[in-house]
């Protein structure tokens, strides 16, 4: 996910009249209430019978009543709650937190998490499943009948097979959307296990589900220039990738060869027929396997025919059309239009949506994730500034919104100026524990951030009191620091060693930077005299590190654009903290999409980036520690054989091993200074208009537009 920060503004509101919105017959209208006073009317009656005139004066008292407050347009919901544009509209590439509501609306999974719970599942595209097969190492799904894509194409198990294979093939070698499947349906660990295809990953950068090369070889008996699809050679890997790409780009389950390849039993993902889908894993997963099929890392099913008509599938290659325009899914909404930079994006309710007439959905009140849309149009937008963001919510243009804690006062004051009847708590919603964390993520492949002492020096040099200052509103802290990779959302697994949170200690920072300079053969020069936390004076011109080495060049401190006031102030504080020790840090803004590219290799990974990470399912080890600590595009390319072995051993831990693993891994993280902390929000906070009902946020997979409806409220 991206760290979202918002710019400070100055807002004042003067209200001469109270504008209240009422909804009549589904169409919103503005109604202006003006305070009234008793009024008199005079009626003159002429009587022809006696030629007299009677004058009657009637006094009428008008009583002011409360009004309804509702949407300005009951057919539209404007969502400005994420603060960043989508990084992609392709469900096999989209990976950031702001993408989740879009993915839930347009695309669907075999199963989904139920409401706000992290371990309760409900079938969606599948109507039943069995996760106890083969000792828990196999999960079978039965495809729900009467499901079709939003363009009318029929949904079958073949589309699921297509989606997963496309995910792994297209995203290698970065695996931006495929990390969840490592050691489960493919294995990027050298050596691997049965039909692991780890050779292709490690030697050719090719990502295939385990056993697919064997399926190609078995079904086709194919050789090219004497080379088999499943031989452990780079030529074979490229040959298999090309064949799979051709198959996916000309996808036709009616073709017997393609059908037999998908039905080949000895591979990780199998579609034996149109109504069955089977997943074979390297290890027993049991019920845990359902978490993998309910997330948003490439599992969201797309229409193969649409993909083929818009560029097809090429190994290691992003589909530029779908990236910018989206694909066809089975969800209750479909993408209608896309603005420049992927914002705004307009969604419309899917006409003839399968869930609206499918008995398995309409007859089950708990199947809210697959229910038909209640609001016809959704507009996802990213205002250009805090001024626009706050104004949109205050004037009832936006229904869902966000703001940095620093701007809570501005947000509420602007809204209260227009709608004084509602308290802060009427619009500010806490949506439960936040499993995500934000850190200074450092590249551990390049100097100086590959030196543990440098990372520890950075950690102790930062003034955390200053960084936390913007996270208070009305005396309450809405931010916190987390120890280790896990957050308090993981309960007893968080900080089992009772380690203290980071605190500034310039004396320790000085010593660590000195040691790092000697190890890395570099030095820095103190620009101005200062006093360490232990009382020691440091003179201007003092050299830290190896005076015979190279002077340390300024570091680029990457962040996700836009650079708004709160983050700007925090970055300036970091610059000042490091400058004391002669370390230059230059803020450098990038988009989410640019971050995806930069983090795809250790050579391009940012030296230091303020970046967040969180699981899309509830396992703390496979979904949190593994992607952060094993070599991958998301962890700064940290490599340490001891840490890697311990992480691998903790995957799918059970019983007492769970607590032991949490303790061991936390110690490794802290001792290696891997994640210098950055202020985090421990809870999901949203600004929601009082009349918005049905908003449910799941901490792992976001929220669902189709659950939301309007119910005007009394002012």
N, C-alpha and C positions, 0 to 999 in steps of 0.2 A: 504494500500500500504506500501511498505518498503521505508525507507530513503536510497537513493543510494549515496554512496560516492566513490570517486576514489583516487587512490594513485598517489603521485607526482613522476615524473621521470625526468631524464635529457636526452634529446634527441638532437642529432645534425645530420644534413644531408648534405652531400657533393654530388653534382650531376655533373657527368662528361659529360653525354649526356642526352638528353631529351627523355624519353620513352613515347610514345603516343600510345594509344590504338585505333584501328579502328575496326569497325564491318563490315564484308563482308558476305553477304548472311546469316546473323543470326549467324555467327561464328566469335568470336573475335580473333584478331591476334595482336601481338605486332609489331609496326613499329618504327624503330629507325631513327630519323631525325638527320642528321649531317650537319652542316653549309657547303655550297658549294661555290666554286669560279669559275670564268670562266675557261674553259678547251679547249685545242686545239686537233684536230685529223688530221692526215695526210693520204690522200688517194693517192695511186700511180696507175696510169692507163697506160697500155701498148697499143700502137696503132700499129696494124699489117700492116695497110695500108702504113704508111710512116716510120715504124720502129723507131718511136720516143717515148719517155716516157714523160708523163705529170704529174706533181705532183701538187695536189690541197690541199691547207690547209684551213680547215673550222673551224671557231671559234664558239662554242656553249655556250650560257649563260644559266645556270640553275638557276631558281628563287625559293627561299624557300617559300613555302606556308603554311598556317596554317593547322593543323591536327584536326581530330576528337578525342574527349576523350569519351570513353564509358566503359562498363563493361568488365572485363577480360573474363567473360563467360556470354553471354547474356541469358542463360537458368537458371541462378542461382542468387538468391538474398541472401546475408548474412546480417542478422539483429543482431547487437550487441548494440542496442540502449537502453536496459533496465538495464543492469548492475547487474542483479540477475537472478538466475535460476527460472524456474516455481516452484510454491509450490505444484502444482498438475496438472495432465493432465485430471482429472475428472471434467467435467463442473459443476457437482453438489457439488464439493468441492473446486475447484480453486477459489481464492478470492482476490488475490493480483494484483496490478496494472500491473505487468509484464505479467500476464496471459491473458490480454484482447485481444491482437492481435491473439494469438493462439485460443482463444475461438471464435473470429469473423471469423477465417479462416476455422475451422473444423466444428463448430456447428452453428446453426441459431435459430432465434426466430420467433414467429408469426409476430411481427412487429419489425422494427429497426429504430433508429434515422437516420435522413437523413444528411449525410455529417458531417459538423462541428457544426451543430445547435443542441441546447439542447431541443427543444420543437416541432420539426417538424418530423413527423413519416411517414413511408411508409410500406405497407404490404410486407411480405416476404413469410413465410410459410402459412400465411393466405392471401387470395386475397381480403378480405373485412372484415369490422367489424362495430359494432354498440355499442357505449358506452352510449347511452341515455336510455337504457332499465331500467325499474324498478326505475325510477327517478335518474338514474345514478349509481345505486348500482349493476348493472349487465352489463357485457360486453360479447357480442357474437362475435365469429369469424367463418368465413367460410373458410375451409381448401382449399388451392390452389390445383388444380388437376395437375397431371403430375409431382409430386415431389417424389423423392426416395432418400434413404440413399446411401452413397458412395459404399456400397457393393451390391446395387441393391434392397434391401428390400424396400417395398412400405411405404411411409409416410402417416399416417392418424392421426385423432384427438386423437386416443387412445395413440399414442406415446407421445403427449403433456400431457395427463392425467398421464400416467406412469411417465414421467419426473418430474412433480411437486410433486406427491405423494412420489416418491423416494427421492427427495430433502429433504422434511420435515422429512420423517421417518429415513433416513440414518444419517442425521446430528443432530438430537436431541441427547443429550441435548445441545450441543454447538451451533447449528444453525449457523455454520460458513458461510453457503451460503443461509440461509433462513430468515435472520432478516427482509428483506424487507416486508415479508408477515405478520408480527405480526400486530394484530388488523385489518387485512384485510381478509385473508382467514383462519387464525387460531388466537387464542388469548391466550397469556400466562399470561394474567392478571387474578388473582383469581376471580371467579364469572363469568366473561365473559358475553356472551350474547347467543342468540339462536345458537344452534349447534356449540358452540365455542370450545368444547373439552379442555377447559383450565384446567380442573381437571387432565387430563392425563399428561399435561406438568408439572404442579406444584407438582404433587404427585408421578408420575412414570417416569418423564423424557422422555415421549413418545410424538413425534411430528406427528400429523395427521392433514390433512386439515379438517376444520370444517364440521361436518355432515357425515364423512366417516364411523364412527362407527354406526351411524344410518342406513346408507345404508347397511352395513353388516347385521345388525339385521333385517332390513325390507326384504331384498332379501332372506336371508338364513333362517331366523327364528331361527338362531343358538344359542344354549346354550352349555356350557361345564361345567359339574358338577354343573348345575343349574345357571351358571353365563351368563348374557347377554353381548354382545359386547359393548353396549352403556350405561351400568350402571356406575355410578360415584364411581368406586372402583379401586384400584391398580390392582386387579386380572383382571377386565374387560379391563383395559388399556393394560395390557400385552397380554391378549387374542386377542384383536383387532390388536395390533402390529404384533403378530405372524401370524394372518390370512392375513393381508395386505402384510407382507413379503413373505408369501407363494404364494399369488396371483401374486405379482410382479416378483418373482423368477421363476414362471411357467406361464408367461403372455400369455394369449390366448384370444383375443377379440372374437374369434369365439365361445368360450364357453359361453352359454347363461347366466350362473350365473355371470361370470365376466362382460359380456356386460351389464347386468341389474344393477350391482353394479355401474358401471361407468355412467349409464344413470339415476340413482336415482337423482331426481330433487332437493331435499331439502338438498343439500350439497354445499360446496364452489366451487369445480371444477367438471364439468359435461361434459361427452362426450356422448351425446344422440345417436350419430351415427358416422360413420367414417369420415364424412365431416363437422361436427359441433363441436365447443368447446365453453363452456359457463363458465364464472367465476362470482360467486355471492359473494359480499363483505358485510362486517358488516356495511358499511356506504357508502353514495353516493360518487363516485370518478369521474364520468364523464370522460372527456378527460384525466384527470390525470392517469386513469387506464392504458393508453397506455404506459406511462413511465415504469410501473412495468413489462410490457411484452416485453420491449425492452432492458433490462439491462443484466447483466451477473452474477446474484446471483441465479443460479440454474434454470433459464428459458431456457437455451440452450438445445434444444431437442436432445435426444440420441435414438439410436435404441434399443428397448426393447429386441429383440432377441439376440443382441450382449451382452448386460448386463447379460442376463440369462445364456449365454454360458460361461461367465467369472466371475462366483462367485455369481450372483444374488443380492438380496437386503436383508439385515438384519438390523433391527432397531439398531440405535446408533452405527453402525459399518461401517468403511471405507472399500470400495472395493479396496483391495490392488493392484489387477491386473490393474484395470482401472486407479487408482491413478498414477501408474508408466508408463503405456503404452497408456493410452487414450482409447476412445471409438469410435464408428462409428457415424458420424453425417451426416447432409445433405449439408454441406458447400462445397465451391469450392476447398478446399484442404483436404487432409487426412494425417495422421501421418504415415511416412514410417519407421523411426528408432528413437530410444531414447538413448542418452548417459547416462553414470553413473551420478547420481545426477541431472537428468533431463536437462542436457545440454552437448553437443548440441542436438537439436531436429531437424530432417529433415522432411519437409512436401513436398508432391508432389501434383500436380494438379489432382483433381479427374477426372478419365476417365469417359466419358459418363455422365458428370455432368448435372443434370436436368436443371440448369439455362441457360445452353448453347443452349438448344432447346425449352425451355418453352416460348411460345409467350408472356406471361404476363411479362416476364423479358427482353427477347431479343428485344421486340418492344418498350421498355420504357427506354429511355436514362438516366432517373433519378434513375433507379433501380441499381445503381452501387454496392451496398452492396451485391447483390445476383448475380452479373454478373460472368461470367467464369473467371478463372485465366488467366492472361497474361504472367506471368513468371512461367515456369514449376516447379521449385524447390526453396523452401525457407529453409534456414538453420538459425535457431535461436541459437546463441552462446553466451557464457559468457567467455571472455578471462580471463586467470588466473591473469593478472596484467595490470596496466596501460601501461606498456611498450608494451605488446602484443596488447592491445586495440588501442593505438595510431598508432602502426605500421600497423595494419590491415587496418585502414582507409587510412593512408598515402600511402600505396602501392596498394590501390584499391582492396583489398581483401574483405572488408566490405562495403556495400552500405549505411546502416543505422547505426549510432553509437551515442555514448553519451560521456560525460566527465564532471567531476566536474568543477566548474568555476575556481578553482585553477589551473587546467591543460589546460585551453583554449589556452594559449600561446603555450604550448608544442604541443597541437593538431594541431593548425594552422601552426606552424613552420615546423612540420614534413610533413604535406600535401603540404605546399608551396614549400618545398624543391624538391618535385617530380613534382608538378604541379604549377609553379609560375604564371600561367595566371589567377588564380582565387583568388579573394579577400576573406577575412574572411566571409563577408556577402553572398558569393556564396555558402558556405557550411554550415553556421550556420543559422538555421531556427527557428523562433519564431512561434509557432503554436497556439497562443491565450491564453486566460485567464486560469488560473490554479485553479480549485476549491478545490484542496487538501491542507491540512495543516499538518505540523509536529510539534510535541510537546514532552515534557517530560510527558509521560502518567504514572500516579501513581496509585497504588493499594489502593483504599480507604476503603478496608476491614481490612487491617492489619496495625499495628503501625510500624513506626511513620507517614507513609504517609496517614493514615486515619484521621490525625489531620489537620484541615484547616490551622492553624498557621504554621505548619511545611511546608506545601506546599507553603504558601506565603513567608516564610523565604527562601526557596530554590529559589523562583522566584527573590527575591531582592538580593540574594547573587551572582548571576551569572553575569559575566562581558560580556555583550552582544556585546560590541565593539570588543572584542577579537574573539568571536564566528563568527561575521560577516566578519572578515578580509579576509577569503578565498573566499568570494563571490563577489569580485571585479575583473574586467578584464579591462585593459586600462582605469582605472579611473571610469568605469561604474559599478554600483551595479546590480548584477543579482540575488540578494536575498533580502529578507525583513522579518520583523516580523509581525505577524497578531495578532489582538486583538480578543479574544473570539474564538468560534469554526468556525465561517464563515470566508471566505477569501474575498479579494477584487473582486473576480470573481462574487460575488453575488450583486454587485452594491450598491444601496442605503441601502440594508439590512445589509451590512457590517458596523460595528462600528457606529450604529445610535446614540449612546450616546457620540460620539467624545471622547472616552477614550484614554488616552495616551498609546503608546506602552511601553513595560516593559523597565525599566532602572535600573541600579545597584544602590542600596542604602544599604550599609552595616550596617548603624545604624538601619534601619527598620528590616533588616534581623536578626540582633542580638536580637532585641526585640521579634520578632516572634519566633525565636528558643528558647528563654528563656521561653516564654509562652507555647510553645509546650512541652518543657521538663517538665514543671510543670503539664500539663494536662496528659501527657503520662507516667509520673513517670520515666523519664530517664534524663541523663545529658551527656554533652560532655566536653572535656578539651581543651582549646586553646593551641596549641603547641608552638606558637611563638608570641611575642608582635607585635601588629599592631595598626593602627589608623583607626577609623571608619570614615565614610563619613561626619559626623558632627564635626570631629576634636577630638573626645574623644579617649584617649589612652586605649588600652586593654592589660593587662600584660599577659605574658606567664603563663600558669597554671590556668588561670581564668576558673571557672566552669560555664557552661551555662546550665540552666535547674534545675532539682531537685537534689541536691547533695546527697539526701538520696535514690535516685532511682538507677536503673541499668545504667551502662555506655552503650551508644548507640553503637551497633555493626556496623561494616561497611556495607553499602548498596551495593547490586549488581545493576550495571547500565547496563541494557541489550541493545544490539544493534543487527542489522542484519548483519551477516558476508557477505563478508570479511571485516576485519578492515584495511582500507587503509589510506593513509597519511592524507587526509583532516579530516576525522572523528577521526582518532587517535589524531591529534592535538587538535581537539575540545573537545574530551573526557578528554585529559590531562588538558586542561584549566578548565573544570568543576571540575575535581578532586582537582585542586589547589584552586579554588574558595571556595569549601566546606571545604577543609582541614583547611583553616584559622579559621573556627569555630569549629574545632575538629571533623568534620563529615567525615568519611571515605566513599569513593565510589569506588568500584572495577568494571571496565568494564568487561562485560561478553557477549561473542558472541554466537548467536544462528542463525539457519537457519529459513527461512520462515515457513517451515513445523514444526519445533520445536516450533516456536511462536504460531502456530495454536493450538498445544496441550497444551502449558502452559496457554494460554488465555482462555481455556475452562472452568475454574472454579476459584473462588476467592482464593482457597487454593493454587493453583499453579501459579496464575497470577504473573508476575514479579513485584518486588517492585517498580522499576522505569524502564521504557522502552522508548527509542527514537522511536516513532512510528508515522506513518502518517495515515490520514484518509481522505476519500473524498467520495462524493456521486456518484452513477452510474446513477443517473437521477437528474433533475434540482430542485427538491423540497428541500428547505433549512431546513425544519423542520423534515419531516419524514425520509429524506435520510441523514441528517447531525446531527441535534440536538438530535433526538430520539436515534439513535444507540450510540451516545457519552454520553448521559446523563441518559438514562434509564438502568436498570440492564441488562447487556449483556456482552458477552465475549470481547467487543472491547473498553470498557470505563474504565477499571480498577475497574469494579464493584462498580461504584459510586452509592450510594443509599441515597436519600433524598426525603421524601414524598412530600414536597412542590415543589421541582424541578420536580419530576415525574408528579405531577398533572398539572403543568404549561405546560410541554412538550406535554402531551397528549392532552391538550386543544388546542394547537397550530397546531396539525396535520391537514393538509388540510385547513389551514386558508385562508380566502379570504378577499378582500376589505381592509379596514383600519386596520383590525386585523392582517394583515401580518406585517406591520411596528411595531405595538404594541408588537407583539410576539417577533420580532427580538430584540427589545430594552429590553424587560423583561428578555429574556433568556441570552442575552449577560451580563447583570448585574449579574445574578446568577452565570454564569461561572466565571467571574472575581472576584466576592466577595468570591467565594469558592476556588479560586486559583487552578482550575481544570487542566488547561493546561499551564504550564510554557512554554513559547515559545522557539522554536528552529528555526534557520534560514531556511526560505522556499524560493523556487523559485516561483514567482508569475505568471510565464508563462511557457508553455511547450517549452523546447529547444531541438532540435535534430541536429546532424551533419548528413547531407545528401549529397551524391555525386551529383555533378551538373547535371549529365545526368539522374537522377532519377526523373520521372514525376508521377503525380497522387497520391502523398502521401497526405492523408487527415487525420487529427487527430481530433477525437471528444473528448472534455474534459471529457465526462462521460463514454464512452465505447471504447476509444482507436482508433486504425487505422486498415485499411483493406488491407491485402496483395493483394487481387484480383484487387484492383484499380490501383496498381502500374505498370508502364511500363518504358522501357528504351528509351531514345532519345539522342544519342550521340551529344555532343556540340563542337563547335569550341574552340580550345585553343588559 
